[in-house]
């Protein structure tokens, strides 16, 4: 076979392969998008699970100022309340 024929066959095969991959990926994008829309329509929305119960606070370490501990606890509670 002449070299020119091999090169042209190689180019045809490359273009065919790239075309098949492009068509497949395009179909995949559309099918995935359609499936996502369909699932959002048909499936009921799931509520968020209830938060897990909190553990009791650990006893303060020896030498910790009780007033500082109260201030820090109040600051944490305020921060958590603002997050909701």
C-alpha positions as CSV (number, residue, x, y, z in Angstrom):
1,X,0.0,0.0,0.0
2,X,1.3,3.4,-0.8
3,X,2.1,5.7,2.1
4,X,-0.5,8.2,1.0
5,X,-3.3,5.6,1.3
6,X,-2.2,4.7,4.9
7,X,-2.2,8.3,6.0
8,X,-5.6,9.0,4.5
9,X,-7.1,5.8,6.1
10,X,-5.5,6.8,9.4
11,X,-7.1,10.3,9.2
12,X,-10.5,8.8,8.3
13,X,-10.3,6.5,11.2
14,X,-9.2,9.3,13.5
15,X,-12.1,11.5,12.4
16,X,-14.6,8.7,12.7
17,X,-13.4,7.9,16.2
18,X,-13.4,11.5,17.4
19,X,-16.9,11.9,15.9
20,X,-18.2,8.9,17.7
21,X,-16.8,10.1,21.0
22,X,-18.2,13.6,20.5
23,X,-21.7,12.3,19.7
24,X,-21.6,9.9,22.7
25,X,-20.5,12.7,25.1
26,X,-23.1,15.1,23.7
27,X,-25.8,12.5,24.2
28,X,-24.5,11.8,27.7
29,X,-24.8,15.5,28.7
30,X,-28.4,15.7,27.4
31,X,-29.5,12.4,28.9
32,X,-27.9,13.3,32.3
33,X,-29.6,16.7,32.3
34,X,-33.0,15.2,31.4
35,X,-32.6,12.6,34.0
36,X,-31.8,15.2,36.7
37,X,-34.9,17.2,35.8
38,X,-37.0,14.1,35.8
39,X,-35.8,13.0,39.2
40,X,-36.3,16.5,40.7
41,X,-39.9,16.4,39.4
42,X,-40.8,12.9,40.5
43,X,-38.9,12.4,43.7
44,X,-40.2,14.1,46.9
45,X,-37.9,16.5,48.6
46,X,-36.2,14.9,51.6
47,X,-36.2,16.8,54.8
48,X,-32.9,17.4,56.6
49,X,-32.3,14.9,59.4
50,X,-32.7,16.1,62.9
51,X,-29.4,17.2,64.5
52,X,-27.8,14.7,66.7
53,X,-28.1,15.2,70.4
54,X,-25.2,17.1,71.9
55,X,-22.9,15.7,74.4
56,X,-22.9,17.2,77.9
57,X,-20.1,19.8,78.3
58,X,-17.0,18.4,79.9
59,X,-16.1,19.6,83.4
60,X,-13.9,22.7,83.3
61,X,-10.2,22.0,83.9
62,X,-8.7,23.1,87.2
63,X,-7.6,26.7,87.2
64,X,-10.1,28.0,84.7
65,X,-11.8,31.2,85.7
66,X,-15.6,30.4,86.0
67,X,-16.5,34.0,84.9
68,X,-14.4,33.5,81.7
69,X,-16.1,30.2,81.1
70,X,-19.6,31.8,81.4
71,X,-18.6,34.6,79.0
72,X,-17.2,32.0,76.4
73,X,-20.3,29.9,76.8
74,X,-22.6,32.9,76.1
75,X,-20.5,33.9,73.1
76,X,-20.8,30.4,71.6
77,X,-24.5,30.3,72.2
78,X,-24.9,33.7,70.6
79,X,-22.8,32.6,67.6
80,X,-24.8,29.4,67.1
81,X,-28.1,31.3,67.4
82,X,-27.0,33.7,64.7
83,X,-26.0,30.9,62.4
84,X,-29.6,29.6,62.1
